[in-house]
Amino acid sequence: MAGIDKIFKKGVNVAAAVFLTAACHNTDTTVADNNDKLYLHKGDSITSLAQRILVSNVMQAIQTKGVAGAVSFCNERAMPITDSVAMAVHAGIERLSDKNRNPANAIQTPGDSLAWQKLKAIITDTLATKKHFVLQHSDGNIYYYKAITIAMPACLNCHGSKDAGIAPDALAAINQKYPADKATGYKMGELRGMWKTKMSNTNE
């Protein structure tokens, strides 16, 4: 665990420093057509950073502890890692899904439900070139949403078919750690969830 934490902390410190240097020059305050790109760029930078660090740590856990051990790692460390990145970049970061594994990752608000339906439509639209967008909620804040898809075969070790894709020991670990799990049965390329990043609608 110490080795994983060391890798995580180093990744946060270096990547966050690069992100913050660029983000401090952003001065938009509205979500108008002419500055959507600025929020999209900022949101994509944040979620890409969080995803790189999270995936790196999960892959390290698989290599050192096996898939079943990685399930336990995700149960204990996935949300703290995301929260640490959020603190480093001064933004709110969540991973949400209608087929959540952790109950804390369930879609609950009307705004998030709207975003989820929009992402599902985008994913099935073969002409869509962007898998992300920004919305302004009633609280006045800007929220960035980005699709999370099953992008690597390794994802199916924990999110594939219970009958063939997930090893028995990994499935046992999932059932033990997440009794109400919904996050299985996926295939490559399918929509798994979404990133949600809260960005205050004020000058930065």
N, C-alpha and C positions, 0 to 999 in steps of 0.2 A: 504493500500500500504506500509506503514511503516513496518508492520509486515513481509510482503513478502520480502522487501528489506533487513531486518535484517537477515532473514533466508538465503537469497542469499549470502550476504556478509560473513556470518559466514562459509557457505559451501565453498566458494571460498578460504577464508584465510586458513582453515584447510586442505582442499584437495590439494590445490596448493602447500602448504608447503611440504606435503608428496611427491607429484610428483617431485618437483624441487630437493629434496634431492636425489632421485634416478636418475633423468635425468642428473645431473651434472657430473656423472661418465661415460657418453656415449662419446666415442671418435671416432666413425666411420666417415668416410668422403666419402664413395662410396656406391653404391647400388649393391654390388656383392652378389653372391649366399650365401656366408658364413656369411654375416652380415645383410641380409634381416630381420632376426629375431629381430635384435636390433631395426631397424626402425619400424617394425610391433609392437613390444612391446611398444615403445615410442608413436607411433600414437594411439594405442589402449588405452593407459593410458590417453592421452589427451582427446580423444573423449568420453571415458567412464566418465571421470570427467565432461565434458561439458554436456553430456546427463543426468547424475544424477542430476546436479544442475538445468538444464532446466526443466526436468520432475517434480522434486520436487516442483518447483515454479508454474508450470502449474497446478499440482494437488491441491496445496494450493489455487490457484485462483479459481478452480472449486468448492472447498469446501466452500469458502467464498463468491463467486460472481455468482456461477452457470456457466453453459457451455457458455452462451452468454457473461457473464462477462469475462470468460477466453479467449474468442476470442479477446476481446478488450485488455486484458492483453498481449497476444501474439503479437498483432499488435504494442503495445507500448514498450514492454520490452524484447521480445525474442532475437532480434539482439543485443541490449545493453548487455544482459546477456552473450551471446556468445562472444561478443567483450571483455568483462571484463575478462572472463576466458582466452581468447587468450593472453591478456596483462599479466595476472598472470603467465602463463606458457611459455611466450615468443615464441609463435607460431601463425601462421595464421590459423583461424578456420572458415569454412563456411559449411552451409547446402545447398545442391543443389538438384534439381529435374527437370525432364522434364514436370512434372505436378505441377508446383510451385504455391504457394499461394501468397507469396510476390514476386513482380517482381525482387527484388534483389537476390532471390534464384534460378533464372533460370540458366540452363546450357548454357554457352555462348562460351567457348573456345574449340578449337579442342582437347586439352589434356583432358579436362573434359568430352567431348563427348566420347572420346575413353574409359575413365575410366568407364563411365556410361554403355556403351555397354558391357564392360567386366563384370561389376557387374551383369547386367541382365542375362548374360550367366551363371555366377556362381550360381545365385539364382535358376535358373531352372535346374541346374545340381545336381541330387540327390546324386551323389558321392562326391561332393565338400564339404570339411570339414571346409574351411576358407571362410569367407565372407568379407575379406579385403585384401589389397595388397598395395605395394608402386610402384611409377613410378618416374623416373627422367625426368623432362621437359627440353625443350631447354634453359631455363634460368639457368640451372645448379642446381636448387633446388630440393630437394626430397619432393614428395607429397604422403601423405598417404590417402587412400580412404577406406571407410567402409560403408556397406549397412545400411540403415535405413528402417526397416520393420514395418508393423502394428503389434505390439507385444502385445498390451493390448486392451481389449474391449473398454476401455475409449477413445482410439484413434478414434474410429468410431463415437463418439459423434460430432466430427468436420470434420472427413474425410470419413465417411461412405456414405450410399446412401442418396441422397436428398429426396427421396420419403418416406423412412422409418427410416433410421439410425440417421438422424440429426433432432433435435427438431426445430419447426418453428422459435422460437425466436433466436436460435443459427444460423440458416440459414440466418435469416434477418441480424444478426450482421456480418456474413461472407460477405454477399452481399454488406453491407454498407462499411465495412473496406477494402474489397478486391474485387472491381468490376470486375476484370479480373481473378478471382480465377479459378484454374484448379484442385485443390487438393481434390476432392470428388470422391465418387464411389468406394472406396477401400474396400477390405475384409481382414479378419484376415490373417496375414502371408505374405501379398503381399509387394513387394518392393515399398516403399514410396519415398525414396530419398537416398542421400549419404552424409556422412561426408567427407570433404576435409580438410586436415591439411598440411600446408606448414612448412617444416623443412629445414632450410638452410643446404646446403651440405658443412659444414665447421666443424672443431673441436669445440666441445662444452666445 
